[in-house]
Amino acid sequence: MFNWAITFLIIAIIAGVLGFGGIAGASVGMAKIAFVAGLVLAIVFWVIGKRGPPV
């Protein structure tokens, strides 16, 4: 997920430099969503990994 966030951020930066405001805004929005989703999944899997194996 973090790879997607970085990809969309790079697309947003390039689009912003070239003057495509709509595409840049949409890419920033997608980058934020991908980053938050990746962060939530990382925390969930970290918590699940902390528990011992089922008995």
Secondary structure, DSSP 8 states (H G I E B T S, - for coil): -HHHHHHHHHHHHHHHHHT-HHHHHHHHHHHHHHHHHHHHHHHHHHHHHHS----
